[in-house]
Amino acid sequence: MFGQKFEYNDELKCCPFCKGVSWLAHVEFKDGSTWFNIQCSKCNAGWMENYETKEEAVKAWNKRK
């Protein structure tokens, strides 16, 4: 892994488990590949799937019932 950044995104719903603040994780690899995921800043809950774009990750996180 080359680098990982967490950023706040006001479009994200809070964590469904603990109601903590959700963060957008952006991971870049040395080969140029990149992916996005969502993680809770409080309990570390997150999706098992990674997404190619921020928009896909945010949509998947917010889609829950």
PyMOL Python script that loads the backbone (N, CA, C, O; Angstrom):
from pymol import cmd

cmd.read_pdbstr("""\
ATOM      1  N   MET A   1       0.846  -1.179   0.000  1.00  0.00           N
ATOM      2  CA  MET A   1       0.000   0.000   0.000  1.00  0.00           C
ATOM      3  C   MET A   1       0.886   1.234   0.000  1.00  0.00           C
ATOM      4  O   MET A   1       1.897   1.276   0.702  1.00  0.00           O
ATOM      5  N   PHE A   2       0.524   2.211  -0.762  1.00  0.00           N
ATOM      6  CA  PHE A   2       1.288   3.439  -0.901  1.00  0.00           C
ATOM      7  C   PHE A   2       0.822   4.514   0.068  1.00  0.00           C
ATOM      8  O   PHE A   2       1.646   5.176   0.699  1.00  0.00           O
ATOM      9  N   GLY A   3      -0.473   4.696   0.193  1.00  0.00           N
ATOM     10  CA  GLY A   3      -0.969   5.719   1.092  1.00  0.00           C
ATOM     11  C   GLY A   3      -2.458   5.583   1.349  1.00  0.00           C
ATOM     12  O   GLY A   3      -3.209   5.109   0.497  1.00  0.00           O
ATOM     13  N   GLN A   4      -2.868   6.001   2.521  1.00  0.00           N
ATOM     14  CA  GLN A   4      -4.277   5.952   2.890  1.00  0.00           C
ATOM     15  C   GLN A   4      -4.637   7.274   3.542  1.00  0.00           C
ATOM     16  O   GLN A   4      -3.937   7.752   4.434  1.00  0.00           O
ATOM     17  N   LYS A   5      -5.743   7.864   3.085  1.00  0.00           N
ATOM     18  CA  LYS A   5      -6.221   9.117   3.646  1.00  0.00           C
ATOM     19  C   LYS A   5      -7.666   8.935   4.073  1.00  0.00           C
ATOM     20  O   LYS A   5      -8.444   8.263   3.396  1.00  0.00           O
ATOM     21  N   PHE A   6      -8.017   9.534   5.192  1.00  0.00           N
ATOM     22  CA  PHE A   6      -9.396   9.560   5.643  1.00  0.00           C
ATOM     23  C   PHE A   6      -9.871  11.001   5.564  1.00  0.00           C
ATOM     24  O   PHE A   6      -9.171  11.919   5.992  1.00  0.00           O
ATOM     25  N   GLU A   7     -11.056  11.194   5.016  1.00  0.00           N
ATOM     26  CA  GLU A   7     -11.597  12.544   4.940  1.00  0.00           C
ATOM     27  C   GLU A   7     -13.068  12.549   5.323  1.00  0.00           C
ATOM     28  O   GLU A   7     -13.795  11.587   5.078  1.00  0.00           O
ATOM     29  N   TYR A   8     -13.484  13.641   5.921  1.00  0.00           N
ATOM     30  CA  TYR A   8     -14.880  13.814   6.282  1.00  0.00           C
ATOM     31  C   TYR A   8     -15.665  14.155   5.025  1.00  0.00           C
ATOM     32  O   TYR A   8     -15.188  14.913   4.181  1.00  0.00           O
ATOM     33  N   ASN A   9     -16.862  13.601   4.896  1.00  0.00           N
ATOM     34  CA  ASN A   9     -17.732  13.891   3.765  1.00  0.00           C
ATOM     35  C   ASN A   9     -19.132  14.103   4.335  1.00  0.00           C
ATOM     36  O   ASN A   9     -19.725  13.173   4.882  1.00  0.00           O
ATOM     37  N   ASP A  10     -19.662  15.313   4.212  1.00  0.00           N
ATOM     38  CA  ASP A  10     -20.952  15.630   4.838  1.00  0.00           C
ATOM     39  C   ASP A  10     -22.136  14.926   4.189  1.00  0.00           C
ATOM     40  O   ASP A  10     -23.258  15.034   4.683  1.00  0.00           O
ATOM     41  N   GLU A  11     -21.911  14.206   3.089  1.00  0.00           N
ATOM     42  CA  GLU A  11     -22.977  13.431   2.452  1.00  0.00           C
ATOM     43  C   GLU A  11     -23.193  12.080   3.145  1.00  0.00           C
ATOM     44  O   GLU A  11     -24.219  11.435   2.928  1.00  0.00           O
ATOM     45  N   LEU A  12     -22.246  11.651   3.968  1.00  0.00           N
ATOM     46  CA  LEU A  12     -22.320  10.334   4.600  1.00  0.00           C
ATOM     47  C   LEU A  12     -23.269  10.331   5.792  1.00  0.00           C
ATOM     48  O   LEU A  12     -23.278  11.250   6.610  1.00  0.00           O
ATOM     49  N   LYS A  13     -24.067   9.271   5.862  1.00  0.00           N
ATOM     50  CA  LYS A  13     -24.891   9.058   7.052  1.00  0.00           C
ATOM     51  C   LYS A  13     -23.979   8.590   8.183  1.00  0.00           C
ATOM     52  O   LYS A  13     -22.879   8.096   7.937  1.00  0.00           O
ATOM     53  N   CYS A  14     -24.442   8.748   9.423  1.00  0.00           N
ATOM     54  CA  CYS A  14     -23.666   8.277  10.571  1.00  0.00           C
ATOM     55  C   CYS A  14     -23.615   6.746  10.560  1.00  0.00           C
ATOM     56  O   CYS A  14     -24.335   6.094   9.803  1.00  0.00           O
ATOM     57  N   CYS A  15     -22.765   6.196  11.401  1.00  0.00           N
ATOM     58  CA  CYS A  15     -22.608   4.745  11.500  1.00  0.00           C
ATOM     59  C   CYS A  15     -23.926   4.108  11.942  1.00  0.00           C
ATOM     60  O   CYS A  15     -24.550   4.599  12.883  1.00  0.00           O
ATOM     61  N   PRO A  16     -24.367   3.029  11.293  1.00  0.00           N
ATOM     62  CA  PRO A  16     -25.626   2.381  11.667  1.00  0.00           C
ATOM     63  C   PRO A  16     -25.529   1.605  12.981  1.00  0.00           C
ATOM     64  O   PRO A  16     -26.556   1.218  13.540  1.00  0.00           O
ATOM     65  N   PHE A  17     -24.322   1.372  13.482  1.00  0.00           N
ATOM     66  CA  PHE A  17     -24.140   0.573  14.689  1.00  0.00           C
ATOM     67  C   PHE A  17     -23.994   1.434  15.944  1.00  0.00           C
ATOM     68  O   PHE A  17     -24.629   1.163  16.964  1.00  0.00           O
ATOM     69  N   CYS A  18     -23.156   2.472  15.868  1.00  0.00           N
ATOM     70  CA  CYS A  18     -22.880   3.275  17.066  1.00  0.00           C
ATOM     71  C   CYS A  18     -23.240   4.748  16.899  1.00  0.00           C
ATOM     72  O   CYS A  18     -23.103   5.535  17.836  1.00  0.00           O
ATOM     73  N   LYS A  19     -23.702   5.118  15.704  1.00  0.00           N
ATOM     74  CA  LYS A  19     -24.057   6.509  15.369  1.00  0.00           C
ATOM     75  C   LYS A  19     -22.841   7.433  15.344  1.00  0.00           C
ATOM     76  O   LYS A  19     -22.990   8.653  15.421  1.00  0.00           O
ATOM     77  N   GLY A  20     -21.638   6.861  15.235  1.00  0.00           N
ATOM     78  CA  GLY A  20     -20.410   7.649  15.133  1.00  0.00           C
ATOM     79  C   GLY A  20     -20.287   8.314  13.769  1.00  0.00           C
ATOM     80  O   GLY A  20     -21.047   8.016  12.847  1.00  0.00           O
ATOM     81  N   VAL A  21     -19.329   9.209  13.656  1.00  0.00           N
ATOM     82  CA  VAL A  21     -19.062   9.920  12.408  1.00  0.00           C
ATOM     83  C   VAL A  21     -18.410   8.960  11.407  1.00  0.00           C
ATOM     84  O   VAL A  21     -17.478   8.234  11.750  1.00  0.00           O
ATOM     85  N   SER A  22     -18.905   8.965  10.182  1.00  0.00           N
ATOM     86  CA  SER A  22     -18.355   8.118   9.121  1.00  0.00           C
ATOM     87  C   SER A  22     -17.327   8.909   8.318  1.00  0.00           C
ATOM     88  O   SER A  22     -17.493  10.101   8.061  1.00  0.00           O
ATOM     89  N   TRP A  23     -16.260   8.210   7.928  1.00  0.00           N
ATOM     90  CA  TRP A  23     -15.192   8.828   7.155  1.00  0.00           C
ATOM     91  C   TRP A  23     -15.017   8.089   5.842  1.00  0.00           C
ATOM     92  O   TRP A  23     -15.256   6.884   5.760  1.00  0.00           O
ATOM     93  N   LEU A  24     -14.603   8.807   4.830  1.00  0.00           N
ATOM     94  CA  LEU A  24     -14.301   8.231   3.528  1.00  0.00           C
ATOM     95  C   LEU A  24     -12.823   7.872   3.501  1.00  0.00           C
ATOM     96  O   LEU A  24     -11.967   8.736   3.694  1.00  0.00           O
ATOM     97  N   ALA A  25     -12.524   6.612   3.266  1.00  0.00           N
ATOM     98  CA  ALA A  25     -11.138   6.150   3.160  1.00  0.00           C
ATOM     99  C   ALA A  25     -10.752   6.099   1.690  1.00  0.00           C
ATOM    100  O   ALA A  25     -11.481   5.544   0.868  1.00  0.00           O
ATOM    101  N   HIS A  26      -9.601   6.681   1.360  1.00  0.00           N
ATOM    102  CA  HIS A  26      -9.079   6.663  -0.006  1.00  0.00           C
ATOM    103  C   HIS A  26      -7.693   6.030   0.062  1.00  0.00           C
ATOM    104  O   HIS A  26      -6.787   6.558   0.706  1.00  0.00           O
ATOM    105  N   VAL A  27      -7.544   4.900  -0.606  1.00  0.00           N
ATOM    106  CA  VAL A  27      -6.280   4.167  -0.581  1.00  0.00           C
ATOM    107  C   VAL A  27      -5.670   4.172  -1.970  1.00  0.00           C
ATOM    108  O   VAL A  27      -6.337   3.862  -2.957  1.00  0.00           O
ATOM    109  N   GLU A  28      -4.385   4.530  -2.035  1.00  0.00           N
ATOM    110  CA  GLU A  28      -3.641   4.536  -3.304  1.00  0.00           C
ATOM    111  C   GLU A  28      -2.488   3.549  -3.190  1.00  0.00           C
ATOM    112  O   GLU A  28      -1.802   3.490  -2.170  1.00  0.00           O
ATOM    113  N   PHE A  29      -2.284   2.771  -4.256  1.00  0.00           N
ATOM    114  CA  PHE A  29      -1.213   1.784  -4.295  1.00  0.00           C
ATOM    115  C   PHE A  29      -0.113   2.250  -5.233  1.00  0.00           C
ATOM    116  O   PHE A  29      -0.348   3.083  -6.109  1.00  0.00           O
ATOM    117  N   LYS A  30       1.087   1.714  -5.052  1.00  0.00           N
ATOM    118  CA  LYS A  30       2.237   2.124  -5.865  1.00  0.00           C
ATOM    119  C   LYS A  30       2.042   1.865  -7.346  1.00  0.00           C
ATOM    120  O   LYS A  30       2.628   2.553  -8.182  1.00  0.00           O
ATOM    121  N   ASP A  31       1.217   0.872  -7.678  1.00  0.00           N
ATOM    122  CA  ASP A  31       0.988   0.563  -9.098  1.00  0.00           C
ATOM    123  C   ASP A  31      -0.007   1.526  -9.753  1.00  0.00           C
ATOM    124  O   ASP A  31      -0.322   1.385 -10.935  1.00  0.00           O
ATOM    125  N   GLY A  32      -0.502   2.507  -8.984  1.00  0.00           N
ATOM    126  CA  GLY A  32      -1.432   3.490  -9.526  1.00  0.00           C
ATOM    127  C   GLY A  32      -2.889   3.175  -9.279  1.00  0.00           C
ATOM    128  O   GLY A  32      -3.753   4.022  -9.509  1.00  0.00           O
ATOM    129  N   SER A  33      -3.179   1.968  -8.812  1.00  0.00           N
ATOM    130  CA  SER A  33      -4.575   1.625  -8.532  1.00  0.00           C
ATOM    131  C   SER A  33      -5.036   2.347  -7.264  1.00  0.00           C
ATOM    132  O   SER A  33      -4.230   2.719  -6.411  1.00  0.00           O
ATOM    133  N   THR A  34      -6.328   2.530  -7.168  1.00  0.00           N
ATOM    134  CA  THR A  34      -6.895   3.252  -6.038  1.00  0.00           C
ATOM    135  C   THR A  34      -8.278   2.705  -5.728  1.00  0.00           C
ATOM    136  O   THR A  34      -8.953   2.178  -6.612  1.00  0.00           O
ATOM    137  N   TRP A  35      -8.697   2.828  -4.489  1.00  0.00           N
ATOM    138  CA  TRP A  35     -10.059   2.454  -4.130  1.00  0.00           C
ATOM    139  C   TRP A  35     -10.550   3.301  -2.968  1.00  0.00           C
ATOM    140  O   TRP A  35      -9.769   3.939  -2.262  1.00  0.00           O
ATOM    141  N   PHE A  36     -11.868   3.291  -2.788  1.00  0.00           N
ATOM    142  CA  PHE A  36     -12.529   4.060  -1.741  1.00  0.00           C
ATOM    143  C   PHE A  36     -13.379   3.118  -0.899  1.00  0.00           C
ATOM    144  O   PHE A  36     -13.886   2.107  -1.385  1.00  0.00           O
ATOM    145  N   ASN A  37     -13.520   3.473   0.367  1.00  0.00           N
ATOM    146  CA  ASN A  37     -14.335   2.705   1.290  1.00  0.00           C
ATOM    147  C   ASN A  37     -14.790   3.647   2.393  1.00  0.00           C
ATOM    148  O   ASN A  37     -14.252   4.745   2.533  1.00  0.00           O
ATOM    149  N   ILE A  38     -15.766   3.231   3.167  1.00  0.00           N
ATOM    150  CA  ILE A  38     -16.270   4.029   4.273  1.00  0.00           C
ATOM    151  C   ILE A  38     -15.951   3.311   5.575  1.00  0.00           C
ATOM    152  O   ILE A  38     -16.037   2.085   5.652  1.00  0.00           O
ATOM    153  N   GLN A  39     -15.581   4.078   6.602  1.00  0.00           N
ATOM    154  CA  GLN A  39     -15.280   3.497   7.904  1.00  0.00           C
ATOM    155  C   GLN A  39     -15.779   4.431   8.998  1.00  0.00           C
ATOM    156  O   GLN A  39     -15.710   5.652   8.862  1.00  0.00           O
ATOM    157  N   CYS A  40     -16.279   3.852  10.078  1.00  0.00           N
ATOM    158  CA  CYS A  40     -16.724   4.630  11.231  1.00  0.00           C
ATOM    159  C   CYS A  40     -15.500   5.079  12.035  1.00  0.00           C
ATOM    160  O   CYS A  40     -14.584   4.292  12.273  1.00  0.00           O
ATOM    161  N   SER A  41     -15.492   6.330  12.442  1.00  0.00           N
ATOM    162  CA  SER A  41     -14.367   6.852  13.218  1.00  0.00           C
ATOM    163  C   SER A  41     -14.412   6.416  14.679  1.00  0.00           C
ATOM    164  O   SER A  41     -13.428   6.563  15.404  1.00  0.00           O
ATOM    165  N   LYS A  42     -15.547   5.881  15.111  1.00  0.00           N
ATOM    166  CA  LYS A  42     -15.701   5.504  16.521  1.00  0.00           C
ATOM    167  C   LYS A  42     -15.521   3.998  16.737  1.00  0.00           C
ATOM    168  O   LYS A  42     -14.700   3.584  17.555  1.00  0.00           O
ATOM    169  N   CYS A  43     -16.282   3.180  16.010  1.00  0.00           N
ATOM    170  CA  CYS A  43     -16.228   1.721  16.228  1.00  0.00           C
ATOM    171  C   CYS A  43     -15.499   0.976  15.110  1.00  0.00           C
ATOM    172  O   CYS A  43     -15.353  -0.244  15.183  1.00  0.00           O
ATOM    173  N   ASN A  44     -15.042   1.685  14.079  1.00  0.00           N
ATOM    174  CA  ASN A  44     -14.293   1.124  12.945  1.00  0.00           C
ATOM    175  C   ASN A  44     -15.111   0.209  12.034  1.00  0.00           C
ATOM    176  O   ASN A  44     -14.545  -0.515  11.216  1.00  0.00           O
ATOM    177  N   ALA A  45     -16.431   0.238  12.171  1.00  0.00           N
ATOM    178  CA  ALA A  45     -17.273  -0.536  11.248  1.00  0.00           C
ATOM    179  C   ALA A  45     -17.072   0.007   9.836  1.00  0.00           C
ATOM    180  O   ALA A  45     -16.805   1.194   9.653  1.00  0.00           O
ATOM    181  N   GLY A  46     -17.201  -0.857   8.856  1.00  0.00           N
ATOM    182  CA  GLY A  46     -17.056  -0.435   7.463  1.00  0.00           C
ATOM    183  C   GLY A  46     -17.539  -1.515   6.524  1.00  0.00           C
ATOM    184  O   GLY A  46     -17.899  -2.611   6.953  1.00  0.00           O
ATOM    185  N   TRP A  47     -17.546  -1.205   5.257  1.00  0.00           N
ATOM    186  CA  TRP A  47     -17.962  -2.148   4.225  1.00  0.00           C
ATOM    187  C   TRP A  47     -16.822  -3.086   3.906  1.00  0.00           C
ATOM    188  O   TRP A  47     -15.651  -2.717   3.998  1.00  0.00           O
ATOM    189  N   MET A  48     -17.172  -4.304   3.530  1.00  0.00           N
ATOM    190  CA  MET A  48     -16.170  -5.284   3.111  1.00  0.00           C
ATOM    191  C   MET A  48     -15.765  -5.048   1.655  1.00  0.00           C
ATOM    192  O   MET A  48     -14.717  -5.519   1.214  1.00  0.00           O
ATOM    193  N   GLU A  49     -16.591  -4.327   0.921  1.00  0.00           N
ATOM    194  CA  GLU A  49     -16.345  -4.081  -0.498  1.00  0.00           C
ATOM    195  C   GLU A  49     -15.645  -2.741  -0.689  1.00  0.00           C
ATOM    196  O   GLU A  49     -15.882  -1.795   0.062  1.00  0.00           O
ATOM    197  N   ASN A  50     -14.788  -2.668  -1.689  1.00  0.00           N
ATOM    198  CA  ASN A  50     -14.111  -1.428  -2.048  1.00  0.00           C
ATOM    199  C   ASN A  50     -14.697  -0.905  -3.353  1.00  0.00           C
ATOM    200  O   ASN A  50     -15.209  -1.679  -4.162  1.00  0.00           O
ATOM    201  N   TYR A  51     -14.622   0.406  -3.557  1.00  0.00           N
ATOM    202  CA  TYR A  51     -15.253   1.048  -4.703  1.00  0.00           C
ATOM    203  C   TYR A  51     -14.243   1.871  -5.486  1.00  0.00           C
ATOM    204  O   TYR A  51     -13.274   2.381  -4.923  1.00  0.00           O
ATOM    205  N   GLU A  52     -14.475   1.998  -6.784  1.00  0.00           N
ATOM    206  CA  GLU A  52     -13.566   2.735  -7.652  1.00  0.00           C
ATOM    207  C   GLU A  52     -13.706   4.246  -7.507  1.00  0.00           C
ATOM    208  O   GLU A  52     -12.757   4.984  -7.770  1.00  0.00           O
ATOM    209  N   THR A  53     -14.892   4.715  -7.088  1.00  0.00           N
ATOM    210  CA  THR A  53     -15.101   6.157  -6.962  1.00  0.00           C
ATOM    211  C   THR A  53     -15.686   6.510  -5.598  1.00  0.00           C
ATOM    212  O   THR A  53     -16.300   5.679  -4.929  1.00  0.00           O
ATOM    213  N   LYS A  54     -15.480   7.764  -5.204  1.00  0.00           N
ATOM    214  CA  LYS A  54     -16.072   8.270  -3.960  1.00  0.00           C
ATOM    215  C   LYS A  54     -17.584   8.144  -4.011  1.00  0.00           C
ATOM    216  O   LYS A  54     -18.218   7.722  -3.044  1.00  0.00           O
ATOM    217  N   GLU A  55     -18.152   8.513  -5.144  1.00  0.00           N
ATOM    218  CA  GLU A  55     -19.598   8.510  -5.305  1.00  0.00           C
ATOM    219  C   GLU A  55     -20.203   7.129  -5.088  1.00  0.00           C
ATOM    220  O   GLU A  55     -21.248   7.002  -4.450  1.00  0.00           O
ATOM    221  N   GLU A  56     -19.555   6.095  -5.615  1.00  0.00           N
ATOM    222  CA  GLU A  56     -20.036   4.722  -5.421  1.00  0.00           C
ATOM    223  C   GLU A  56     -19.988   4.319  -3.949  1.00  0.00           C
ATOM    224  O   GLU A  56     -20.923   3.699  -3.443  1.00  0.00           O
ATOM    225  N   ALA A  57     -18.905   4.669  -3.267  1.00  0.00           N
ATOM    226  CA  ALA A  57     -18.757   4.320  -1.853  1.00  0.00           C
ATOM    227  C   ALA A  57     -19.812   5.023  -0.995  1.00  0.00           C
ATOM    228  O   ALA A  57     -20.427   4.400  -0.130  1.00  0.00           O
ATOM    229  N   VAL A  58     -20.018   6.311  -1.235  1.00  0.00           N
ATOM    230  CA  VAL A  58     -21.001   7.083  -0.471  1.00  0.00           C
ATOM    231  C   VAL A  58     -22.409   6.541  -0.715  1.00  0.00           C
ATOM    232  O   VAL A  58     -23.193   6.391   0.222  1.00  0.00           O
ATOM    233  N   LYS A  59     -22.723   6.252  -1.968  1.00  0.00           N
ATOM    234  CA  LYS A  59     -24.052   5.737  -2.311  1.00  0.00           C
ATOM    235  C   LYS A  59     -24.312   4.398  -1.610  1.00  0.00           C
ATOM    236  O   LYS A  59     -25.398   4.183  -1.072  1.00  0.00           O
ATOM    237  N   ALA A  60     -23.336   3.511  -1.615  1.00  0.00           N
ATOM    238  CA  ALA A  60     -23.496   2.199  -0.970  1.00  0.00           C
ATOM    239  C   ALA A  60     -23.673   2.338   0.541  1.00  0.00           C
ATOM    240  O   ALA A  60     -24.518   1.657   1.123  1.00  0.00           O
ATOM    241  N   TRP A  61     -22.902   3.197   1.179  1.00  0.00           N
ATOM    242  CA  TRP A  61     -23.002   3.393   2.630  1.00  0.00           C
ATOM    243  C   TRP A  61     -24.347   3.967   3.010  1.00  0.00           C
ATOM    244  O   TRP A  61     -24.955   3.533   3.988  1.00  0.00           O
ATOM    245  N   ASN A  62     -24.820   4.939   2.246  1.00  0.00           N
ATOM    246  CA  ASN A  62     -26.069   5.617   2.566  1.00  0.00           C
ATOM    247  C   ASN A  62     -27.324   4.829   2.167  1.00  0.00           C
ATOM    248  O   ASN A  62     -28.430   5.176   2.582  1.00  0.00           O
ATOM    249  N   LYS A  63     -27.155   3.776   1.367  1.00  0.00           N
ATOM    250  CA  LYS A  63     -28.299   3.018   0.862  1.00  0.00           C
ATOM    251  C   LYS A  63     -28.930   2.106   1.904  1.00  0.00           C
ATOM    252  O   LYS A  63     -30.061   1.659   1.713  1.00  0.00           O
ATOM    253  N   ARG A  64     -28.256   1.826   2.966  1.00  0.00           N
ATOM    254  CA  ARG A  64     -28.768   0.888   3.979  1.00  0.00           C
ATOM    255  C   ARG A  64     -30.145   1.310   4.504  1.00  0.00           C
ATOM    256  O   ARG A  64     -30.536   2.473   4.410  1.00  0.00           O
ATOM    257  N   LYS A  65     -30.853   0.348   5.049  1.00  0.00           N
ATOM    258  CA  LYS A  65     -32.210   0.609   5.546  1.00  0.00           C
ATOM    259  C   LYS A  65     -32.191   1.036   6.991  1.00  0.00           C
ATOM    260  O   LYS A  65     -33.244   1.296   7.571  1.00  0.00           O
TER     261      LYS A  65
END
""", "prot")
cmd.dss("prot")
cmd.show_as("cartoon", "prot")
cmd.util.cbc("prot")
cmd.orient("prot")
